[in-house]
Amino acid sequence: MDFETGFITGKYRCGNCGYVGSIIFEFNDENYKKFLEQLAEENKEKSKS
């Protein structure tokens, strides 16, 4: 998923299937924390490039 575009426009793009549109994530507390950590790590990697 292309989250940068989604955070700006509200529409997300899937690089695998080509879906463009809204997306809803449902998490329990533990999985939400993991998601935020992974997102932060990906943002660090992108900013190094």
PDB file as gemmi writes it, atoms N, CA and C in Angstrom:
CRYST1    1.000    1.000    1.000  90.00  90.00  90.00 P 1                      
ATOM      1  N   MET A   1       0.835  -1.188   0.000  1.00  0.00           N  
ATOM      2  CA  MET A   1       0.000   0.000   0.000  1.00  0.00           C  
ATOM      3  C   MET A   1       0.875   1.245   0.000  1.00  0.00           C  
ATOM      4  N   ASP A   2       0.453   2.213  -0.739  1.00  0.00           N  
ATOM      5  CA  ASP A   2       1.129   3.505  -0.781  1.00  0.00           C  
ATOM      6  C   ASP A   2       0.466   4.394   0.268  1.00  0.00           C  
ATOM      7  N   PHE A   3       1.036   4.417   1.467  1.00  0.00           N  
ATOM      8  CA  PHE A   3       0.417   5.139   2.573  1.00  0.00           C  
ATOM      9  C   PHE A   3       0.624   6.640   2.478  1.00  0.00           C  
ATOM     10  N   GLU A   4       1.739   7.085   1.915  1.00  0.00           N  
ATOM     11  CA  GLU A   4       1.979   8.521   1.825  1.00  0.00           C  
ATOM     12  C   GLU A   4       0.860   9.211   1.051  1.00  0.00           C  
ATOM     13  N   THR A   5       0.512   8.670  -0.086  1.00  0.00           N  
ATOM     14  CA  THR A   5      -0.563   9.244  -0.884  1.00  0.00           C  
ATOM     15  C   THR A   5      -1.884   9.160  -0.131  1.00  0.00           C  
ATOM     16  N   GLY A   6      -2.125   8.048   0.526  1.00  0.00           N  
ATOM     17  CA  GLY A   6      -3.371   7.872   1.272  1.00  0.00           C  
ATOM     18  C   GLY A   6      -3.536   8.855   2.403  1.00  0.00           C  
ATOM     19  N   PHE A   7      -2.440   9.153   3.096  1.00  0.00           N  
ATOM     20  CA  PHE A   7      -2.537  10.111   4.194  1.00  0.00           C  
ATOM     21  C   PHE A   7      -2.861  11.504   3.684  1.00  0.00           C  
ATOM     22  N   ILE A   8      -2.479  11.804   2.453  1.00  0.00           N  
ATOM     23  CA  ILE A   8      -2.724  13.122   1.876  1.00  0.00           C  
ATOM     24  C   ILE A   8      -4.091  13.184   1.207  1.00  0.00           C  
ATOM     25  N   THR A   9      -4.408  12.198   0.377  1.00  0.00           N  
ATOM     26  CA  THR A   9      -5.636  12.238  -0.423  1.00  0.00           C  
ATOM     27  C   THR A   9      -6.794  11.456   0.173  1.00  0.00           C  
ATOM     28  N   GLY A  10      -6.513  10.522   1.071  1.00  0.00           N  
ATOM     29  CA  GLY A  10      -7.558   9.655   1.609  1.00  0.00           C  
ATOM     30  C   GLY A  10      -7.800   8.425   0.763  1.00  0.00           C  
ATOM     31  N   LYS A  11      -7.063   8.292  -0.341  1.00  0.00           N  
ATOM     32  CA  LYS A  11      -7.169   7.112  -1.195  1.00  0.00           C  
ATOM     33  C   LYS A  11      -5.821   6.406  -1.214  1.00  0.00           C  
ATOM     34  N   TYR A  12      -5.867   5.116  -1.107  1.00  0.00           N  
ATOM     35  CA  TYR A  12      -4.658   4.301  -1.056  1.00  0.00           C  
ATOM     36  C   TYR A  12      -4.519   3.518  -2.349  1.00  0.00           C  
ATOM     37  N   ARG A  13      -3.279   3.179  -2.699  1.00  0.00           N  
ATOM     38  CA  ARG A  13      -3.010   2.405  -3.905  1.00  0.00           C  
ATOM     39  C   ARG A  13      -2.237   1.153  -3.515  1.00  0.00           C  
ATOM     40  N   CYS A  14      -2.718   0.000  -3.954  1.00  0.00           N  
ATOM     41  CA  CYS A  14      -2.039  -1.269  -3.703  1.00  0.00           C  
ATOM     42  C   CYS A  14      -1.153  -1.584  -4.896  1.00  0.00           C  
ATOM     43  N   GLY A  15       0.150  -1.758  -4.647  1.00  0.00           N  
ATOM     44  CA  GLY A  15       1.092  -2.080  -5.694  1.00  0.00           C  
ATOM     45  C   GLY A  15       0.936  -3.491  -6.222  1.00  0.00           C  
ATOM     46  N   ASN A  16       0.291  -4.367  -5.461  1.00  0.00           N  
ATOM     47  CA  ASN A  16       0.113  -5.760  -5.889  1.00  0.00           C  
ATOM     48  C   ASN A  16      -1.088  -5.953  -6.806  1.00  0.00           C  
ATOM     49  N   CYS A  17      -2.229  -5.410  -6.415  1.00  0.00           N  
ATOM     50  CA  CYS A  17      -3.450  -5.675  -7.196  1.00  0.00           C  
ATOM     51  C   CYS A  17      -3.972  -4.460  -7.947  1.00  0.00           C  
ATOM     52  N   GLY A  18      -3.444  -3.265  -7.654  1.00  0.00           N  
ATOM     53  CA  GLY A  18      -3.881  -2.063  -8.344  1.00  0.00           C  
ATOM     54  C   GLY A  18      -5.098  -1.384  -7.745  1.00  0.00           C  
ATOM     55  N   TYR A  19      -5.613  -1.892  -6.621  1.00  0.00           N  
ATOM     56  CA  TYR A  19      -6.774  -1.281  -5.960  1.00  0.00           C  
ATOM     57  C   TYR A  19      -6.449   0.155  -5.582  1.00  0.00           C  
ATOM     58  N   VAL A  20      -7.383   1.064  -5.848  1.00  0.00           N  
ATOM     59  CA  VAL A  20      -7.281   2.445  -5.415  1.00  0.00           C  
ATOM     60  C   VAL A  20      -8.574   2.782  -4.706  1.00  0.00           C  
ATOM     61  N   GLY A  21      -8.479   3.248  -3.463  1.00  0.00           N  
ATOM     62  CA  GLY A  21      -9.678   3.610  -2.723  1.00  0.00           C  
ATOM     63  C   GLY A  21      -9.412   3.692  -1.242  1.00  0.00           C  
ATOM     64  N   SER A  22     -10.462   3.715  -0.503  1.00  0.00           N  
ATOM     65  CA  SER A  22     -10.376   3.804   0.956  1.00  0.00           C  
ATOM     66  C   SER A  22      -9.944   2.480   1.541  1.00  0.00           C  
ATOM     67  N   ILE A  23      -9.394   2.552   2.733  1.00  0.00           N  
ATOM     68  CA  ILE A  23      -9.008   1.338   3.447  1.00  0.00           C  
ATOM     69  C   ILE A  23      -9.241   1.563   4.936  1.00  0.00           C  
ATOM     70  N   ILE A  24      -9.711   0.545   5.604  1.00  0.00           N  
ATOM     71  CA  ILE A  24      -9.960   0.605   7.049  1.00  0.00           C  
ATOM     72  C   ILE A  24      -9.151  -0.491   7.714  1.00  0.00           C  
ATOM     73  N   PHE A  25      -8.388  -0.120   8.718  1.00  0.00           N  
ATOM     74  CA  PHE A  25      -7.603  -1.082   9.481  1.00  0.00           C  
ATOM     75  C   PHE A  25      -8.277  -1.314  10.819  1.00  0.00           C  
ATOM     76  N   GLU A  26      -8.372  -2.567  11.225  1.00  0.00           N  
ATOM     77  CA  GLU A  26      -8.870  -2.914  12.551  1.00  0.00           C  
ATOM     78  C   GLU A  26      -7.771  -3.660  13.275  1.00  0.00           C  
ATOM     79  N   PHE A  27      -7.426  -3.200  14.480  1.00  0.00           N  
ATOM     80  CA  PHE A  27      -6.336  -3.777  15.250  1.00  0.00           C  
ATOM     81  C   PHE A  27      -6.758  -3.979  16.689  1.00  0.00           C  
ATOM     82  N   ASN A  28      -6.133  -4.976  17.324  1.00  0.00           N  
ATOM     83  CA  ASN A  28      -6.195  -5.002  18.776  1.00  0.00           C  
ATOM     84  C   ASN A  28      -5.003  -4.156  19.244  1.00  0.00           C  
ATOM     85  N   ASP A  29      -4.882  -3.901  20.528  1.00  0.00           N  
ATOM     86  CA  ASP A  29      -3.844  -3.000  21.036  1.00  0.00           C  
ATOM     87  C   ASP A  29      -2.442  -3.451  20.666  1.00  0.00           C  
ATOM     88  N   GLU A  30      -2.158  -4.735  20.791  1.00  0.00           N  
ATOM     89  CA  GLU A  30      -0.818  -5.253  20.513  1.00  0.00           C  
ATOM     90  C   GLU A  30      -0.460  -5.101  19.033  1.00  0.00           C  
ATOM     91  N   ASN A  31      -1.381  -5.460  18.155  1.00  0.00           N  
ATOM     92  CA  ASN A  31      -1.110  -5.358  16.726  1.00  0.00           C  
ATOM     93  C   ASN A  31      -1.027  -3.908  16.264  1.00  0.00           C  
ATOM     94  N   TYR A  32      -1.786  -3.017  16.889  1.00  0.00           N  
ATOM     95  CA  TYR A  32      -1.721  -1.603  16.539  1.00  0.00           C  
ATOM     96  C   TYR A  32      -0.343  -1.042  16.865  1.00  0.00           C  
ATOM     97  N   LYS A  33       0.195  -1.420  18.006  1.00  0.00           N  
ATOM     98  CA  LYS A  33       1.531  -0.967  18.399  1.00  0.00           C  
ATOM     99  C   LYS A  33       2.569  -1.466  17.386  1.00  0.00           C  
ATOM    100  N   LYS A  34       2.471  -2.715  16.977  1.00  0.00           N  
ATOM    101  CA  LYS A  34       3.392  -3.266  15.971  1.00  0.00           C  
ATOM    102  C   LYS A  34       3.265  -2.523  14.651  1.00  0.00           C  
ATOM    103  N   PHE A  35       2.036  -2.216  14.244  1.00  0.00           N  
ATOM    104  CA  PHE A  35       1.804  -1.487  13.004  1.00  0.00           C  
ATOM    105  C   PHE A  35       2.479  -0.122  13.045  1.00  0.00           C  
ATOM    106  N   LEU A  36       2.317   0.600  14.144  1.00  0.00           N  
ATOM    107  CA  LEU A  36       2.934   1.920  14.261  1.00  0.00           C  
ATOM    108  C   LEU A  36       4.454   1.832  14.224  1.00  0.00           C  
ATOM    109  N   GLU A  37       5.018   0.813  14.863  1.00  0.00           N  
ATOM    110  CA  GLU A  37       6.465   0.631  14.852  1.00  0.00           C  
ATOM    111  C   GLU A  37       6.965   0.348  13.437  1.00  0.00           C  
ATOM    112  N   GLN A  38       6.259  -0.507  12.700  1.00  0.00           N  
ATOM    113  CA  GLN A  38       6.654  -0.826  11.330  1.00  0.00           C  
ATOM    114  C   GLN A  38       6.531   0.398  10.424  1.00  0.00           C  
ATOM    115  N   LEU A  39       5.487   1.167  10.608  1.00  0.00           N  
ATOM    116  CA  LEU A  39       5.286   2.368   9.806  1.00  0.00           C  
ATOM    117  C   LEU A  39       6.398   3.384  10.073  1.00  0.00           C  
ATOM    118  N   ALA A  40       6.771   3.550  11.331  1.00  0.00           N  
ATOM    119  CA  ALA A  40       7.853   4.470  11.682  1.00  0.00           C  
ATOM    120  C   ALA A  40       9.171   4.006  11.077  1.00  0.00           C  
ATOM    121  N   GLU A  41       9.424   2.706  11.111  1.00  0.00           N  
ATOM    122  CA  GLU A  41      10.662   2.154  10.538  1.00  0.00           C  
ATOM    123  C   GLU A  41      10.701   2.388   9.028  1.00  0.00           C  
ATOM    124  N   GLU A  42       9.589   2.173   8.350  1.00  0.00           N  
ATOM    125  CA  GLU A  42       9.532   2.395   6.903  1.00  0.00           C  
ATOM    126  C   GLU A  42       9.762   3.867   6.573  1.00  0.00           C  
ATOM    127  N   ASN A  43       9.217   4.755   7.385  1.00  0.00           N  
ATOM    128  CA  ASN A  43       9.410   6.187   7.149  1.00  0.00           C  
ATOM    129  C   ASN A  43      10.871   6.582   7.342  1.00  0.00           C  
ATOM    130  N   LYS A  44      11.555   5.976   8.315  1.00  0.00           N  
ATOM    131  CA  LYS A  44      12.985   6.247   8.521  1.00  0.00           C  
ATOM    132  C   LYS A  44      13.780   5.809   7.314  1.00  0.00           C  
ATOM    133  N   GLU A  45      13.462   4.625   6.781  1.00  0.00           N  
ATOM    134  CA  GLU A  45      14.175   4.092   5.611  1.00  0.00           C  
ATOM    135  C   GLU A  45      13.952   4.993   4.399  1.00  0.00           C  
ATOM    136  N   LYS A  46      12.728   5.480   4.215  1.00  0.00           N  
ATOM    137  CA  LYS A  46      12.434   6.345   3.068  1.00  0.00           C  
ATOM    138  C   LYS A  46      13.167   7.675   3.180  1.00  0.00           C  
ATOM    139  N   SER A  47      13.286   8.197   4.404  1.00  0.00           N  
ATOM    140  CA  SER A  47      13.925   9.492   4.576  1.00  0.00           C  
ATOM    141  C   SER A  47      15.447   9.404   4.357  1.00  0.00           C  
ATOM    142  N   LYS A  48      16.021   8.208   4.495  1.00  0.00           N  
ATOM    143  CA  LYS A  48      17.460   8.011   4.240  1.00  0.00           C  
ATOM    144  C   LYS A  48      17.766   8.041   2.754  1.00  0.00           C  
ATOM    145  N   SER A  49      16.771   7.702   1.940  1.00  0.00           N  
ATOM    146  CA  SER A  49      16.981   7.618   0.479  1.00  0.00           C  
ATOM    147  C   SER A  49      17.053   8.977  -0.165  1.00  0.00           C  
TER     148      SER A  49                                                      
END                                                                             
